[in-house]
């Protein structure tokens, strides 16, 4: 078990420097260099061709859509776009790379020298400098049998090449300095912001549970901002915001304990262990020279004419930061309320619900209230809750039309979540619509007054709160489906007679 320093002592005695490498799988129809389908899942090795498998004599053909997606993402990250760039072979042996090299970009990335402004939980804006965003292909997937699913202790490993050749953009930051105690939060917020951007511009589904977006987290410590950089470690393939934050904090605490004991931090890759929120040693980390990059001889340089780049720039949709500012004004919410919405990952869901006809207040109430609690209890992402924005818009309309009370609406929502159909279908099947017919309500009021005739006299003597007893009795008799406001009006009308 690693020795760890208390986090407060870490940030008091050391200055963290981060580096993040975010891999974004692009949602093109086919792979980066061949016509194999770019699909998730499938039987092992189903979506492969000789190029995917790296068979001798198989030649790559570049996917133009992947290049366009790379440019779109580079522009959204405030990067410069190279007029000409080329691919290179990154040489290293691992079973998920059947040709023993990865086709990537080295000294000539398609996008470079950008930045991303990241909003933290309290509204502070932190600028992350971006060195490059380059195109490359993904590797296959190793499954280790035995040894609790890890390479260490496994009896054998299986390789699925369905993912091999899937188009990727790797976004590499410059050293991130000045984050201090907020370094873990900055790391997670940065990746979240990238996730939101790639969804908004339509280049990736960005489903982290599928590995569409994953991050390598580089951490080093130095004594002060004036000191040279420390030795870094790289925690590989972290694929949730919470894990990114925890992995960053863990490495800061672990490295600080090593340095405080007079030891030396080893430059290495490390693996994130979700079960106990720790990192474990992987392999010594290679420098770029160790990969023996050289130009890919089977691919010509990529040329991006300025006219094409500007066409792509003009086609970019509203980016998330601008969208937040616009919706904040349209919905009339405070800065804090908007931050809560963003932190709950509810912005797009609420926006889609409003677009479907709900009031902003109604949409926000349900997604941030009942549905957020349901997601937490079920250990789900909010977007994976089995209800759609259209359902919530329909539920809100039933309330606005007076056909449901909030209490009845919660029962209806329970039915929708249980798979009983749309809100209207649940209302009909369960008989949950508000009773607003005056004749039915009058009969219920008369029955309640007959059972407690003293209420009318109390109201006539100025004790109007006595009407609450009749309202409660009517609500009970109608299983909560009576229009309570109308019931009170009818009681007061009886008292006035």
Steps between C-alpha positions, in 0.01 A plus 500: 500500500638840403585753766286813458541853631199694626370711214517824698871434565559423131369836379677682781841352415486428126384660176320256266549510123253311284499376144191345345473289188138455403408241238175562312362226277339655193154387390575453131321217317822316423843469653796732455682316223260236367134432426430287808192625691570732791254330734497432873455144619441213260654157510875500562695590185178547300576854382840437344673498163858410404593863577342483848694182568827631358537215255798508262436696183191682632518872420327784687265754340431816704143574613419857387216532754745428782723781376203738492399395853856561616493850356159569658631398839822696457305815419272447801814480716627835368784326317685599187442260210798375304482564126692178450578212733593136474463171681780306666560154634524483878685176564436284803398142555179407678252229401217747428718652224525213257734686261733604786456871435225757532428737215498839669636852458827612652667832420225622267159477676189617320420752781735675741552789742150535648335546836182417684332711767360270767235605751549359850229423753497850651501678164874566482638479146829312461679509164664174392766539227483240222814395316341292226206294380612227263334223304578135555343155509382314808637163602310179563381387840673248724298287737706330769359170625573419862684726738184704570497631143845659524814415308684419821410147598290428191503148357471626142374796298257539210511777240200652323599715200156656446633824650828486307508779244215704650575870434633693797596855579752521782499839673822574686534791740806703571611477867208622710637724774337708770215266589630443852254334734240495222712285266273192526191713432669674206591164346145366522340828388731518198404152380132571567525816289657305213225238530235772473671662201540182294134419556393852405697503174388149407835325465456236772230337709740560790365214710767456760371162614575376147844658492402762240677754722782398730790681656862437589578706810858624542595631843824634641592699809760770562588696810379835368385665176859620450646149522571273201230251406496178699492147360157417364289190501228424248183326618354339189149478358296655780142519376282681752511851643501373856786263423702778333462716809585215738794376293650849496462541874634150569814556292561835668475338843710198400778699335514745790547212744782359284676836477449578867669170591801591287407267216483554125183493292531249216395619153249232409153425382252406770160334499190632674332247731135594531430248776714673761568838332875445472759493224740212442833484321495411130815528289785751473374798299656541159607837366405594145842395367440144616210463259728546197249716314549517125271621217233253394612400148158375392312829556546830319503830699165643604427842353229720655433800272410820684166516318403157631607585854292818494198309369536262792538790743181661366310173544585462870191510723465699819766380743410397856634811677298731275198274534519519879511879492200516266289250693583662833333818374209325329421285802552776755726294725781626720870426452485248783192328360664470158816355657286244683335405172835463323656306788202263498553439126142615447539798265429322172219294653327811635553685172349212299207486742434873458528460121237225528256747659567502874547814705865559605396486867310176450778333305759603755286386793460144372853441369671657799258351753322167461708376206834598653406309816391200293829503307703516820305216665529286186870588452426634151612801303212744473491456122450125547184532710218320311299813427531748211478878479176450304356305796586780743356763266177299480492466879553874542216577260262272693584699813463837327163392357380415850466129425763399755614628836868476592419204721318318222776593255752319718288187481478539124877540478543181703292324237704640213823395671352154551448468126122542499504741206463873450360727774160512327494120477588466870230753598239303309615157617524598866204740501707784641351808336392784730129504582392852403135441408293725730217252541733224616692736727178648644374153586828420676488832690141436608593154627792641698288781649229252594761304695629818673225766496674719762749616238251737334419672828871537577561665162203734552652600833821607327707182534558454127782258564236246599435451128824304488334207676244468220763544228703223660199271526412556134859439390501175694167392351626569148842342557667836464348566160272791591585856400578625851461869413157441350396288801588789733295738285196270519532470879514880534198534272303259724599700808381821339150364432 
